[in-house]
Amino acid sequence: MIGIMGEFDALPGISQAALPVAQPIDGKPSGHACGHNLFGAGSLGAALAVKDWLQQTGQGAPCGFTAHQAEEGGSGKVYLVRPALLRRRRSAALAPGR
């Protein structure tokens, strides 16, 4: 299986409203947005594109997407590795962006 990982965060001080534009929170300064939201969406798009390509070309490998949270100081990937959730994958792609 080919695994593609996406990261996301729900940080304090950032509106979590499901809107396509910034939504400030009254009485709070601008929150820290580190880009994990973009990485998560881009990784999902990549997983869907790889899955389509594998199907169109008749390749035998399945493709999976794993999203994990708490990347801003919460060590989200540690909790995936501990119970062996990633061991089913033969390959895993992660582009941390730093």
C-alpha positions, 0 to 999 in steps of 0.5 A, spaced: 500 500 500 502 507 498 500 511 504 500 519 503 499 523 510 496 529 511 497 534 517 492 539 520 491 543 526 486 546 530 490 552 534 487 556 539 486 563 537 484 561 530 477 561 527 475 554 526 469 556 521 468 552 515 468 558 510 473 560 504 475 567 507 478 568 514 473 569 520 476 573 525 474 572 533 472 578 536 476 580 542 482 576 540 488 577 536 490 574 529 492 566 530 498 563 528 496 559 521 502 555 520 500 552 513 498 545 516 491 546 513 494 547 506 498 541 507 492 536 509 488 539 503 494 538 498 496 531 501 488 529 500 489 531 493 495 527 491 492 521 494 486 522 490 490 523 484 495 517 485 489 512 486 486 515 480 493 513 476 493 507 479 486 505 477 487 507 470 494 504 469 492 497 472 497 498 477 496 493 483 498 497 489 492 500 493 493 507 495 491 510 502 490 517 505 491 518 513 490 524 516 493 526 523 492 532 528 496 535 533 502 537 529 503 544 532 507 541 538 502 535 539 506 529 536 501 527 532 505 522 528 507 518 534 500 516 536 500 513 529 506 509 530 505 506 537 499 502 535 502 500 528 497 503 524 503 505 519 505 498 518 501 496 513 504 501 508 509 499 504 511 506 502 509 512 506 510 520 503 510 526 508 513 532 506 513 537 512 514 543 508 520 546 513 
